[in-house]
Amino acid sequence: MARRQRPEPRLSHQTLRVLKIFLDGPNEGLAGSDIWKALGLFTGTVYPILLRLDGAGWLRGDWEKLPPSELGRPRKRIYQLTPTGYNKAREALATLDVQVVQVGS
């Protein structure tokens, strides 16, 4: 059975910033709230990016295991780069670094 090819996400400036925070962030992953707070972006910008990256297979999101009653707040969805996402993010950001160097030369 052939695997369905997932669409590549659009790599906007904001998407690249989100990918960079994952590359620089903790291995245990990040919640959307961690990302929008760190980057100063609106939630309406961050969450669609996370959904696109998840849908493309670049991220994997899992709900926290503890129930909200133990957490004292609603559960968060924790996202981590997949191996594909890690490689694609590094490639995209490396390409961006090359382009910036070439333009500035």
TIPA-144081 format. One record per atom (N, C-alpha, C, O): residue number from 1; residue in one letter; chain; atom name; y, x, z. Coordinates in steps of 0.1 Angstrom, whole numbers, plus 5000, padded with zeros to 4 digits. Atoms other than C-alpha are relative to their C-alpha. Layout:
N
(NUM a A CA (Y X Z));
...
//
This chain:
105
(1 m A N (4988 5008 5000));
(1 m A CA (5000 5000 5000));
(1 m A C (5012 5009 5000));
(1 m A O (5014 5018 5008));
(2 a A N (4988 4992 5001));
(2 a A CA (5034 5014 4990));
(2 a A C (5010 4997 5010));
(2 a A O (5011 4985 5014));
(3 r A N (4989 5003 4990));
(3 r A CA (5061 5018 5016));
(3 r A C (5012 4996 4993));
(3 r A O (5016 5001 4983));
(4 r A N (4987 5005 5005));
(4 r A CA (5093 4999 5010));
(4 r A C (5010 5010 5003));
(4 r A O (5012 5015 5014));
(5 q A N (4990 4990 4998));
(5 q A CA (5121 5023 5005));
(5 q A C (5012 4994 5006));
(5 q A O (5017 4983 5002));
(6 r A N (4988 5005 4993));
(6 r A CA (5150 5018 5029));
(6 r A C (5012 5005 4993));
(6 r A O (5013 5016 4988));
(7 p A N (4988 4995 5006));
(7 p A CA (5185 5019 5016));
(7 p A C (5007 5011 5008));
(7 p A O (5006 5011 5020));
(8 e A N (4993 4989 4993));
(8 e A CA (5205 5050 5024));
(8 e A C (5013 4994 5006));
(8 e A O (5020 4986 4999));
(9 p A N (4988 5006 4994));
(9 p A CA (5234 5041 5048));
(9 p A C (5012 5007 4993));
(9 p A O (5012 5018 4989));
(10 r A N (4987 4994 5005));
(10 r A CA (5270 5046 5036));
(10 r A C (5005 5009 5011));
(10 r A O (5006 5006 5022));
(11 l A N (4996 4990 4990));
(11 l A CA (5283 5077 5052));
(11 l A C (5016 5001 5000));
(11 l A O (5022 5010 4995));
(12 s A N (4985 5001 4998));
(12 s A CA (5319 5067 5061));
(12 s A C (5004 5011 5010));
(12 s A O (4995 5017 5017));
(13 h A N (4995 4991 4990));
(13 h A CA (5340 5089 5083));
(13 h A C (4995 4996 5014));
(13 h A O (4991 5005 5021));
(14 q A N (5005 5004 4987));
(14 q A CA (5331 5068 5113));
(14 q A C (4985 5002 5002));
(14 q A O (4980 5006 5012));
(15 t A N (5014 4998 5000));
(15 t A CA (5294 5070 5104));
(15 t A C (4997 5014 5003));
(15 t A O (4988 5018 5011));
(16 l A N (5002 4985 4998));
(16 l A CA (5296 5108 5103));
(16 l A C (5003 5004 5014));
(16 l A O (4997 5012 5020));
(17 r A N (4997 4997 4986));
(17 r A CA (5313 5108 5137));
(17 r A C (4989 4995 5009));
(17 r A O (4986 5002 5019));
(18 v A N (5011 5005 4992));
(18 v A CA (5285 5087 5151));
(18 v A C (4988 5009 4999));
(18 v A O (4982 5012 5009));
(19 l A N (5011 4990 5002));
(19 l A CA (5259 5110 5136));
(19 l A C (5002 5013 5008));
(19 l A O (4993 5018 5014));
(20 k A N (4996 4988 4993));
(20 k A CA (5277 5140 5151));
(20 k A C (4997 4999 5015));
(20 k A O (4992 5008 5021));
(21 i A N (5002 5001 4985));
(21 i A CA (5276 5126 5186));
(21 i A C (4986 4999 5003));
(21 i A O (4982 5004 5014));
(22 f A N (5014 5000 4997));
(22 f A CA (5239 5120 5183));
(22 f A C (4994 5015 4999));
(22 f A O (4986 5018 5007));
(23 l A N (5004 4987 5001));
(23 l A CA (5234 5156 5171));
(23 l A C (5004 5009 5013));
(23 l A O (4996 5017 5017));
(24 d A N (4995 4993 4988));
(24 d A CA (5255 5169 5201));
(24 d A C (4996 4994 5013));
(24 d A O (4997 5000 5023));
(25 g A N (5003 5008 4988));
(25 g A CA (5242 5143 5226));
(25 g A C (4987 5003 5006));
(25 g A O (4980 5012 5002));
(26 p A N (5012 4998 4993));
(26 p A CA (5214 5141 5250));
(26 p A C (4988 4996 4992));
(26 p A O (4988 4986 4984));
(27 n A N (5012 5003 5007));
(27 n A CA (5178 5140 5238));
(27 n A C (4995 4986 5003));
(27 n A O (4987 4980 4996));
(28 e A N (5005 5013 4996));
(28 e A CA (5171 5108 5257));
(28 e A C (5007 4989 4994));
(28 e A O (5004 4977 4996));
(29 g A N (4993 5010 5009));
(29 g A CA (5195 5089 5234));
(29 g A C (5013 4995 5006));
(29 g A O (5017 4999 5017));
(30 l A N (4987 5005 4997));
(30 l A CA (5227 5070 5236));
(30 l A C (5000 4985 4998));
(30 l A O (4994 4980 4989));
(31 a A N (4998 5014 5002));
(31 a A CA (5237 5034 5241));
(31 a A C (5013 4998 4992));
(31 a A O (5021 5008 4991));
(32 g A N (4988 5003 5008));
(32 g A CA (5263 5018 5218));
(32 g A C (5013 5002 5009));
(32 g A O (5023 5008 5004));
(33 s A N (4989 4998 4991));
(33 s A CA (5287 5018 5248));
(33 s A C (5004 5014 5002));
(33 s A O (5016 5018 5003));
(34 d A N (4997 4986 4999));
(34 d A CA (5284 5055 5252));
(34 d A C (5007 5005 4988));
(34 d A O (5017 5014 4989));
(35 i A N (4995 4995 5013));
(35 i A CA (5293 5060 5216));
(35 i A C (5015 4995 4998));
(35 i A O (5024 5003 4996));
(36 w A N (4987 5005 5002));
(36 w A CA (5323 5037 5214));
(36 w A C (5010 5006 5010));
(36 w A O (5022 5008 5007));
(37 k A N (4992 4994 4990));
(37 k A CA (5337 5051 5246));
(37 k A C (5004 5014 4997));
(37 k A O (5015 5019 4998));
(38 a A N (4998 4986 5003));
(38 a A CA (5333 5087 5236));
(38 a A C (5008 5002 4987));
(38 a A O (5017 5011 4987));
(39 l A N (4993 4999 5012));
(39 l A CA (5347 5082 5201));
(39 l A C (5013 4992 4999));
(39 l A O (5021 4995 4990));
(40 g A N (4988 5008 5001));
(40 g A CA (5374 5057 5209));
(40 g A C (5000 4990 4989));
(40 g A O (5011 4986 4984));
(41 l A N (5001 5010 5011));
(41 l A CA (5361 5033 5182));
(41 l A C (4998 4986 5006));
(41 l A O (4994 4985 5018));
(42 f A N (5003 5014 4996));
(42 f A CA (5359 4995 5184));
(42 f A C (4986 4997 5000));
(42 f A O (4978 5003 4992));
(43 t A N (5014 5004 5000));
(43 t A CA (5326 4979 5192));
(43 t A C (4996 4994 4987));
(43 t A O (4985 4995 4982));
(44 g A N (5003 5006 5014));
(44 g A CA (5329 4960 5159));
(44 g A C (4999 5010 4989));
(44 g A O (4994 5007 4978));
(45 t A N (5003 4989 5009));
(45 t A CA (5328 4994 5142));
(45 t A C (4987 5007 5003));
(45 t A O (4979 5009 4994));
(46 v A N (5012 4992 4996));
(46 v A CA (5301 5011 5162));
(46 v A C (4987 4993 4998));
(46 v A O (4977 4998 4992));
(47 y A N (5013 5007 5000));
(47 y A CA (5274 4984 5164));
(47 y A C (4995 4998 4986));
(47 y A O (4983 4999 4983));
(48 p A N (5005 5001 5014));
(48 p A CA (5273 4977 5126));
(48 p A C (4995 5013 4995));
(48 p A O (4985 5014 4987));
(49 i A N (5005 4986 5005));
(49 i A CA (5269 5015 5120));
(49 i A C (4986 5002 5006));
(49 i A O (4978 5007 4999));
(50 l A N (5013 4998 4994));
(50 l A CA (5241 5016 5145));
(50 l A C (4989 4992 4994));
(50 l A O (4978 4997 4991));
(51 l A N (5010 5008 5006));
(51 l A CA (5223 4987 5129));
(51 l A C (4997 5005 4986));
(51 l A O (4985 5005 4982));
(52 r A N (5003 4994 5013));
(52 r A CA (5227 5003 5094));
(52 r A C (4991 5012 5001));
(52 r A O (4982 5014 4993));
(53 l A N (5008 4988 4999));
(53 l A CA (5213 5036 5106));
(53 l A C (4986 4997 5005));
(53 l A O (4977 5003 5001));
(54 d A N (5013 5005 4996));
(54 d A CA (5185 5018 5124));
(54 d A C (4992 4995 4989));
(54 d A O (4980 4998 4987));
(55 g A N (5007 5006 5012));
(55 g A CA (5177 4998 5093));
(55 g A C (4996 5010 4989));
(55 g A O (4986 5008 4982));
(56 a A N (5003 4989 5010));
(56 a A CA (5177 5030 5072));
(56 a A C (4989 5009 5005));
(56 a A O (4984 5018 4998));
(57 g A N (5010 4992 4994));
(57 g A CA (5152 5046 5096));
(57 g A C (5006 5013 5005));
(57 g A O (4998 5022 5008));
(58 w A N (4994 4988 4994));
(58 w A CA (5177 5072 5108));
(58 w A C (5001 5000 5015));
(58 w A O (5001 5011 5021));
(59 l A N (5000 5002 4985));
(59 l A CA (5178 5058 5143));
(59 l A C (4989 4991 5004));
(59 l A O (4984 4984 4996));
(60 r A N (5010 5009 4994));
(60 r A CA (5153 5041 5165));
(60 r A C (5007 4995 5013));
(60 r A O (5011 5003 5022));
(61 g A N (4994 5006 4988));
(61 g A CA (5166 5017 5191));
(61 g A C (4989 4993 5009));
(61 g A O (4981 4986 5004));
(62 d A N (5010 5007 4991));
(62 d A CA (5146 5006 5222));
(62 d A C (5008 4995 5012));
(62 d A O (5018 5002 5017));
(63 w A N (4994 5006 4988));
(63 w A CA (5157 4984 5251));
(63 w A C (4996 5008 5013));
(63 w A O (4985 5013 5013));
(64 e A N (5003 4994 4987));
(64 e A CA (5159 5000 5286));
(64 e A C (4988 4993 5006));
(64 e A O (4986 4981 5004));
(65 k A N (5013 5006 4994));
(65 k A CA (5126 4994 5305));
(65 k A C (5003 4992 5012));
(65 k A O (4996 4982 5014));
(66 l A N (4998 5007 4987));
(66 l A CA (5141 4982 5338));
(66 l A C (5006 4987 4997));
(66 l A O (5014 4985 4988));
(67 p A N (4994 5013 5001));
(67 p A CA (5150 4946 5342));
(67 p A C (5014 5000 5004));
(67 p A O (5018 5008 5013));
(68 p A N (4986 5001 4996));
(68 p A CA (5187 4936 5344));
(68 p A C (5002 4999 5015));
(68 p A O (5012 5004 5021));
(69 s A N (4998 5002 4985));
(69 s A CA (5182 4926 5381));
(69 s A C (4999 5013 5007));
(69 s A O (5006 5015 5017));
(70 e A N (5000 4987 4993));
(70 e A CA (5173 4962 5390));
(70 e A C (5011 5009 4995));
(70 e A O (5016 5017 5003));
(71 l A N (4989 4992 5005));
(71 l A CA (5200 4977 5368));
(71 l A C (5013 4995 5005));
(71 l A O (5023 5003 5006));
(72 g A N (4987 5005 4995));
(72 g A CA (5227 4954 5382));
(72 g A C (5010 4997 4988));
(72 g A O (5022 4996 4990));
(73 r A N (4992 5003 5012));
(73 r A CA (5239 4948 5346));
(73 r A C (4990 4996 4989));
(73 r A O (4978 4998 4991));
(74 p A N (5009 5003 5012));
(74 p A CA (5225 4937 5312));
(74 p A C (4994 5013 4995));
(74 p A O (4999 5024 4996));
(75 r A N (5006 4989 5005));
(75 r A CA (5200 4960 5297));
(75 r A C (5007 5006 4988));
(75 r A O (5014 4998 4980));
(76 k A N (4994 4994 5011));
(76 k A CA (5213 4985 5271));
(76 k A C (4989 5004 4990));
(76 k A O (4978 5007 4993));
(77 r A N (5009 4995 5010));
(77 r A CA (5197 4994 5238));
(77 r A C (5003 5014 4998));
(77 r A O (5015 5018 4996));
(78 i A N (4998 4986 5001));
(78 i A CA (5192 5031 5237));
(78 i A C (4995 5005 4986));
(78 i A O (4984 5002 4982));
(79 y A N (5003 4995 5014));
(79 y A CA (5193 5048 5202));
(79 y A C (4997 5015 5001));
(79 y A O (5004 5022 5008));
(80 q A N (5003 4986 5002));
(80 q A CA (5178 5081 5192));
(80 q A C (4998 5003 4986));
(80 q A O (4994 4994 4978));
(81 l A N (5003 4996 5013));
(81 l A CA (5177 5100 5160));
(81 l A C (4985 5001 4997));
(81 l A O (4978 5006 5006));
(82 t A N (5014 4998 5004));
(82 t A CA (5144 5098 5142));
(82 t A C (5000 5014 4993));
(82 t A O (5010 5020 4991));
(83 p A N (5000 4987 5007));
(83 p A CA (5132 5131 5126));
(83 p A C (5007 4999 4986));
(83 p A O (5014 5009 4983));
(84 t A N (4993 5001 5013));
(84 t A CA (5144 5118 5092));
(84 t A C (5015 4999 5003));
(84 t A O (5023 5006 4996));
(85 g A N (4986 5002 4997));
(85 g A CA (5178 5108 5108));
(85 g A C (5006 5014 5004));
(85 g A O (5017 5017 5000));
(86 y A N (4995 4986 4996));
(86 y A CA (5181 5143 5124));
(86 y A C (5002 5008 4988));
(86 y A O (5013 5015 4986));
(87 n A N (4999 4992 5012));
(87 n A CA (5175 5160 5091));
(87 n A C (5011 4995 4991));
(87 n A O (5019 5003 4986));
(88 k A N (4989 5006 5009));
(88 k A CA (5198 5136 5071));
(88 k A C (5014 5003 5006));
(88 k A O (5023 5006 4999));
(89 a A N (4987 4998 4993));
(89 a A CA (5226 5139 5097));
(89 a A C (5004 5014 4999));
(89 a A O (5016 5017 4995));
(90 r A N (4996 4986 5001));
(90 r A CA (5225 5177 5097));
(90 r A C (5004 5003 4985));
(90 r A O (5013 5010 4983));
(91 e A N (4997 4998 5014));
(91 e A CA (5224 5177 5059));
(91 e A C (5014 4994 4996));
(91 e A O (5022 5001 4990));
(92 a A N (4987 5006 5003));
(92 a A CA (5254 5153 5056));
(92 a A C (5011 5007 5007));
(92 a A O (5022 5009 5000));
(93 l A N (4989 4993 4993));
(93 l A CA (5275 5171 5082));
(93 l A C (5001 5015 4994));
(93 l A O (5012 5020 4994));
(94 a A N (4999 4987 5006));
(94 a A CA (5266 5205 5066));
(94 a A C (5008 4999 4987));
(94 a A O (5016 5008 4983));
(95 t A N (4994 5002 5013));
(95 t A CA (5277 5192 5032));
(95 t A C (5015 4998 5002));
(95 t A O (5023 5003 4995));
(96 l A N (4986 5002 4997));
(96 l A CA (5310 5180 5048));
(96 l A C (5007 5013 5003));
(96 l A O (5018 5015 4999));
(97 d A N (4994 4987 4996));
(97 d A CA (5316 5214 5063));
(97 d A C (5003 5009 4988));
(97 d A O (5013 5015 4987));
(98 v A N (4998 4993 5012));
(98 v A CA (5311 5230 5029));
(98 v A C (5012 4995 4992));
(98 v A O (5020 5003 4987));
(99 q A N (4990 5006 5008));
(99 q A CA (5334 5206 5012));
(99 q A C (5014 5003 5006));
(99 q A O (5024 5006 4999));
(100 v A N (4987 4997 4993));
(100 v A CA (5362 5212 5038));
(100 v A C (5003 5014 4997));
(100 v A O (5015 5017 4994));
(101 v A N (4997 4986 5002));
(101 v A CA (5359 5250 5034));
(101 v A C (5004 5002 4985));
(101 v A O (5014 5009 4983));
(102 q A N (4997 4998 5014));
(102 q A CA (5360 5247 4996));
(102 q A C (5014 4994 4997));
(102 q A O (5022 5000 4989));
(103 v A N (4987 5006 5003));
(103 v A CA (5391 5224 4996));
(103 v A C (5011 5009 5006));
(103 v A O (5021 5011 5000));
(104 g A N (4990 4992 4993));
(104 g A CA (5409 5247 5021));
(104 g A C (5001 5014 4994));
(104 g A O (5011 5021 4997));
(105 s A N (5000 4986 5005));
(105 s A CA (5401 5279 5001));
(105 s A C (5011 5002 4990));
(105 s A O (5013 5013 4984));
//
